[in-house]
Amino acid sequence: MLVPDPKVVRRLLTRYAALKIAYAEKETLETARGLEDVTYTLCVMTGTTSVRDAVVAADALLVAGEKRRDAGRAGLLGSVTSPAPSPKAVSAAPPLAQPPTEVRTLSGRRLDMSGPLR
């Protein structure tokens, strides 16, 4: 299974949050289309069918990437003579047991992730 680049996943999550806030503040055709596009891309990239599942899977991918990076820095992935496994060879972390009940932005604003996109 191919694992998406964590930088791309993080960028998509940031774009999703920004568009969700912009759409909540003022519903325009431009923000609705942007939100639909980024939602579709997140779902395809994470292999899910709902935005809630996509965000949970994207978070799990980022956490798994952080753990791999930290383990690599600590020298736990291999010796100096053997290279670290490629990202394609590392499987994604299992999904979280329960999806988060609430998502907040860095400024503390709550994002509504329930129901279909309008």
C-alpha positions in Angstrom: 0.0 0.0 0.0 1.3 3.5 -0.9 1.5 5.9 2.0 0.9 9.6 1.3 3.6 12.1 2.0 2.9 13.6 5.5 3.6 17.1 4.1 0.8 16.7 1.6 -1.6 15.2 4.1 -0.8 18.1 6.6 -1.3 20.6 3.8 -4.7 19.1 2.9 -5.9 19.0 6.5 -4.9 22.7 6.9 -6.7 23.6 3.6 -9.8 21.6 4.8 -9.9 23.5 8.1 -9.4 26.9 6.5 -12.1 26.3 3.9 -14.5 24.9 6.6 -14.1 28.1 8.6 -14.4 30.3 5.5 -17.6 28.4 4.5 -19.1 28.7 8.0 -18.4 32.5 8.0 -19.8 33.1 4.5 -21.2 30.5 2.2 -20.0 31.2 -1.3 -19.8 29.0 -4.4 -16.0 29.3 -4.4 -15.6 28.1 -0.8 -18.1 25.3 -1.4 -16.3 24.1 -4.5 -12.9 24.3 -2.7 -14.3 22.4 0.3 -15.7 19.7 -2.0 -12.4 19.4 -3.8 -10.3 19.1 -0.7 -12.8 16.7 0.9 -12.7 14.4 -2.2 -8.9 14.5 -2.3 -8.6 13.7 1.4 -11.0 10.7 1.0 -9.1 9.4 -2.0 -5.8 9.8 -0.4 -6.8 8.0 2.8 -9.0 5.4 1.1 -12.2 6.5 2.9 -15.7 7.5 1.9 -16.6 10.2 4.4 -14.8 13.3 5.5 -14.9 12.3 9.2 -13.2 9.0 8.4 -10.7 10.8 6.1 -9.7 13.3 8.8 -9.3 10.4 11.4 -7.2 8.4 8.9 -5.1 11.4 8.0 -4.4 12.1 11.6 -3.4 8.5 12.1 -1.0 8.7 9.1 0.6 11.8 10.6 1.0 10.2 14.0 2.5 7.1 12.5 4.9 9.2 10.5 6.0 11.1 13.6 6.6 7.9 15.4 8.6 6.5 12.5 10.7 9.7 12.3 11.3 9.8 16.1 12.3 6.1 16.1 14.6 6.7 13.2 16.3 9.6 15.1 16.7 7.3 18.1 18.4 4.7 15.8 15.7 2.1 16.4 14.9 1.5 12.7 18.3 0.0 11.8 22.0 0.2 12.1 24.2 2.7 10.4 25.0 0.2 7.7 21.4 -0.7 6.8 19.1 1.9 5.3 15.7 2.7 6.9 12.7 1.2 5.2 11.1 3.2 2.4 7.8 4.9 3.2 6.1 2.6 0.7 7.2 -0.4 2.8 5.8 0.9 6.1 2.1 0.2 6.6 -0.3 2.8 7.8 -1.3 2.9 11.5 -4.6 1.2 12.3 -7.5 3.5 12.6 -8.3 5.0 15.9 -10.8 3.1 18.1 -13.2 6.1 18.3 -13.3 9.1 16.0 -12.7 12.4 17.8 -15.9 13.9 19.1 -14.8 17.4 18.4 -12.3 19.1 16.1 -10.9 22.5 16.9 -8.7 24.9 15.0 -5.5 26.3 16.5 -7.4 29.4 17.6 -9.9 27.1 19.5 -12.8 27.5 17.1 -14.9 24.3 16.8 -15.3 22.7 13.4 -18.5 21.0 12.5 -17.8 17.7 10.9 -21.2 16.2 11.1 -23.5 15.5 8.2 -22.9 15.9 4.5 -21.4 18.9 2.9 -23.9 21.5 1.7 
